[in-house]
Amino acid sequence: MVASTLGGYRLLFNGVPAPLLYVGANQINAVVPVEIYGQDTVALQLVTPQGTTALTNLFVAPAQPAIFITDPATGYAAAVNQDGTINSRTNPAHSGSIVAIWATGTGVGQAVPLPADGAVLQTCPSCLFPQSPALIAQSSVGGAGSAAAQTFYAGVAPGDVFGAAQVNFAVPETGTPIGEPVQLQLLVGAAISPLVQIWAFQ
């Protein structure tokens, strides 16, 4: 389990404590509790050793996917090639090979009962996305050659906290020249992630 208290700090969503991944002087990383699913807005509060502070109200959506990246300045996805090595400019994936990426904001799924907040899961066959995800790839050159990527797995990220998702997909043919990145977007229902990139030989 991921704890909901770190160093005497807690983050509450409508009074529900959130699992905390990191607490620092200017930043807190938390997992939104599953209990707020289906609500339109949620009140955020910070509990500290000195007391409780109301922060803001947040809007809630069924899904708002985002693919994890290695560096905000480059926008390259945190991706692993089929052979288990890290995807990079010098170690691209090959067209048709399987690549794994990780994402968040895919929704809580249809598991009954849902896993507990902060649960670290190895598997959860019933933890499906609220709507079937789709991964769209396109050439980074002129935005041409968009194609739906064949998905082999889309679900909880094994060994990670509930809320993190993993997607394994085959790199599609997009007409991207050798040495150019392939752009990806993850769709969950009507929600679409920002563009990220991986390196691939076509």
N, C-alpha and C positions, 0 to 999 in steps of 0.2 A: 504494500500500500504506500501511496505517496501521502505524506502528512499534510494536514491543513493548518498546522502551526509551525512557524520557523522563527526562532529567536524572539518569541513573544508576540509575533505579528500574525494576524489573520485577515483574510479578505472575504467579505460576506456579500453574496448575491441574494437580495431579498431575505437576508438573515441566514442563508445557508452557507456554511464555510466551504471555500474552494480549496482543492488540493494545490499546494504551493510548490513550484519547481525551482524558484529562485527568489530571494529577497535581498535587495541591495539598497544603497543609499538613495538612488534615484530611479529604481526600477523594481517592479514585482512581476514575475511570470507565474501565471496561475492557469488552471484548467477550469473552464466554466462548469459549474455543477449541472448534472443532468436534470435536476429538479425544475429548472427554469424552462425546459423544453415546452413549447406551445404557448408561452407568454409573449406579449408584445413588447413590454419594457421591463427593466429590472433595476432596482436601486442598489448602488455599489457603496459599501462601507469599508473603511480600514480600521481594524482594531490593533492598537499598539499598547505597549506597557503603560503609556501615559493616558490612554482613553480611546474612545471611538470617534471617528471623524466620518461624516457623510461626504462622499466624493462626487458622484454624479449619477444620472440615470442613463442606462444604455438601452438601445433598441435591440430586439432579439429577432433572429431570422432562423427558419428551419435548417438552413445550410448556408455557409459562406466559405467555400473551399479556398485554400491557399496551399501551394506546394512549398515545402521547406527548401531554402536556398543556402548556399555556402557563404555568400557575400552580397549584401544589398547593393553594392556598387556595380556588380557584374550581372546579377540576376541568374546565375547558373544554379540549376537544381542540385540538391544533395542526392546524388544518384549512384547506384552500384551496377556495374556491368554483369553480364551473365556468368563470368568467371569469378565473381566475387571481388573484383578490383574496383577502385574508385573511378568514376567517369570523369575525364578531363580532356583538355585539348591534346595532350600527348598520349592519352589512353582512351580513345573514343570507342563507342559501341559500334557494332556492325549492323547494317540493315538486316532485319529479320531476327536479330538476337533479342534476348529478354533483358530488360532493364527494370530495376526497382527504384521507385521514388517514394517519398513520405509526404504526408499532407495533414492538415487539420481543417476544422470547420466543415466536415462532411455530414454532420448531424449524428444523432444518438442511435438511429436504427430502430429495429422492431423487436429487440430482445425482450422477453418477458420471463422473469423480471430483468430489468437493466442491471448491469454490473454496478457495484458500489462506486461512488465518487473516489477517485484516486487508486482504483484497482489496477494492478499491473497484470496484463493478460498474456498468455501464450497463444490462446486460440479462443474464438467465440463464434461458432458457426451461425448462431442466430443474430449476431450483431451486424445486420446488413445496413447499408446506407439507406436513408429514407427513400431515395429514388436511385435507380441504377445509374452509376457514374459512367461517364464517357471521357476518354482522353483524346484530345485533338492535337495532332502534330502538323506543323507546316514548315516550309523552308523559311529560313531567316533572310533569304535573298528575294526581295520584292514581295514577300508574303504569298508566294505562289505555291501550289502543290499541297494544299491542305488535305489531310487524310485522317480518318478515325483509326486510332491505334487499337489492335486486338489486345484485350485485357484478359489475363489469365488468373489474376487474383486481385480483389479489391475488398479490404476489410480491416480489422484491427491490426495494428503493427505488433507482431509477436515480441513479447518482452518489454513492451512500452506501456505507458499509462493509458487507460481508456480515454479516448479522445484523439489519439494519434492514429492515423490510418496509413496503410501501405498499399501501393498499387504496383503490380508487376505487369508489364506490357511488352509487346514486340515492337521494335523500332520499325515504323512503316517506311515505304518508299515515298519520299516527298520531292525528289528531284534536287535535293540540296547538293551542291558541289562538295567534293572531298575537302575537309578542313574547315567547313562552315558549320555553325551550330544549328540544331533543329529546335524550333520553338514549340512549347507545350502549353496547353491549358486544360484544366480539369473541370468538367461540368457535372454538377449534381442537381438534377431537376432544371430549374431556370437559373440557378446560380452558377457563375463561372469564375474561375480563379484568374489572378493576374498572370501574364505571360512569364514563363521561365524558359531556360534553354539547357539542352544537353549537347554533348559532342557526339557525332556519329559519322561513319563512313557510309555512303550510299552506293 
